[in-house]
Amino acid sequence: MKGQPKVIRYRGRSLGDLLLVGAWLLSLVVAAGLFLYAGHWLDAWLGTSPYFMFGLCLLAIITTAGSFYEDRSVRRRNAPFRTFRITDRFVFLIGPPRKRHSR
């Protein structure tokens, strides 16, 4: 069966994935900013120079990144497979060729 193209199954990326990453980055910036401010306030109140500020900011970054990684792995595990056939015009990094609509 030399004439038949090879079939590939993959879990593709979509615009929803891009929006999800953007939402996670926004939550990372907001959480880091809030924890940075809270750490600055604690440092001013207790008289400890930058320790709480850096510690709480690092805590916010690590927990947000961990939550993103966990959410992404669960979404990837539950994502449906997409099936397409390889043709001459297929480029792996871009994806399968799209149908062109005439205007």
Legacy VTK file of the C-alpha trace (Angstrom):
# vtk DataFile Version 3.0
C-alpha trace
ASCII
DATASET POLYDATA
POINTS 103 float
0.000 0.000 0.000
2.525 2.543 -1.155
0.025 5.052 -2.509
-1.812 5.742 0.764
-0.589 8.653 2.906
0.471 8.075 6.497
-2.059 8.935 9.227
-0.896 10.909 12.251
-2.793 11.489 15.477
-1.814 14.462 17.602
-3.138 16.748 20.272
-3.106 20.076 18.477
-2.857 23.600 19.724
-5.621 26.116 19.312
-6.467 29.721 20.060
-8.043 28.581 23.338
-4.669 27.281 24.499
-3.075 30.638 23.711
-5.781 32.479 25.653
-5.317 30.078 28.568
-1.593 30.830 28.719
-2.357 34.554 28.603
-4.782 34.218 31.503
-2.219 32.287 33.525
0.442 34.929 32.818
-1.940 37.660 33.916
-2.676 35.796 37.145
1.079 35.323 37.680
1.721 39.055 37.353
-1.207 39.985 39.622
-0.275 37.431 42.293
3.404 38.424 42.238
2.471 42.092 42.482
0.104 41.563 45.404
2.575 39.379 47.276
5.352 41.884 46.550
3.254 44.667 48.037
2.283 42.552 51.055
5.943 41.650 51.609
6.968 45.295 51.387
4.297 46.205 53.936
5.443 43.396 56.281
9.080 44.472 55.909
8.198 48.067 56.795
6.122 46.955 59.781
8.663 44.481 61.174
11.815 46.338 60.142
13.260 43.453 58.124
14.661 44.938 54.962
13.725 43.018 51.762
13.275 39.490 53.148
9.479 39.185 53.201
9.154 41.108 49.939
11.417 38.734 47.987
10.199 35.645 49.814
6.509 36.270 49.211
7.097 37.269 45.573
9.052 34.053 44.994
6.291 32.082 46.726
3.670 33.619 44.405
5.716 32.820 41.294
6.382 29.205 42.330
2.780 28.440 43.311
1.313 30.055 40.191
3.768 28.248 37.917
3.007 24.967 39.696
-0.719 25.471 39.301
-0.255 26.282 35.604
1.837 23.139 35.088
-0.761 20.973 36.858
-3.666 22.494 34.912
-1.801 22.177 31.611
-0.905 18.523 32.205
-4.523 17.660 33.085
-5.828 19.490 29.995
-3.245 17.792 27.778
-4.088 14.365 29.173
-7.811 14.854 28.524
-7.463 16.542 25.117
-8.966 14.647 22.170
-6.718 13.398 19.405
-6.947 15.035 15.987
-6.334 12.870 12.968
-5.027 13.986 9.592
-3.129 12.553 6.652
0.356 13.662 5.662
0.584 15.180 2.186
3.411 16.755 0.231
2.531 20.211 1.578
2.578 19.137 5.247
4.938 21.015 7.546
5.107 19.489 11.030
5.603 22.715 12.996
2.726 24.502 11.297
0.265 21.624 11.131
-1.836 20.078 8.431
-2.621 22.088 5.300
-5.801 24.082 5.575
-8.569 24.183 2.986
-8.520 27.370 0.957
-11.855 29.034 0.415
-12.439 30.940 -2.795
-13.953 34.401 -2.535
LINES 1 104
103 0 1 2 3 4 5 6 7 8 9 10 11 12 13 14 15 16 17 18 19 20 21 22 23 24 25 26 27 28 29 30 31 32 33 34 35 36 37 38 39 40 41 42 43 44 45 46 47 48 49 50 51 52 53 54 55 56 57 58 59 60 61 62 63 64 65 66 67 68 69 70 71 72 73 74 75 76 77 78 79 80 81 82 83 84 85 86 87 88 89 90 91 92 93 94 95 96 97 98 99 100 101 102
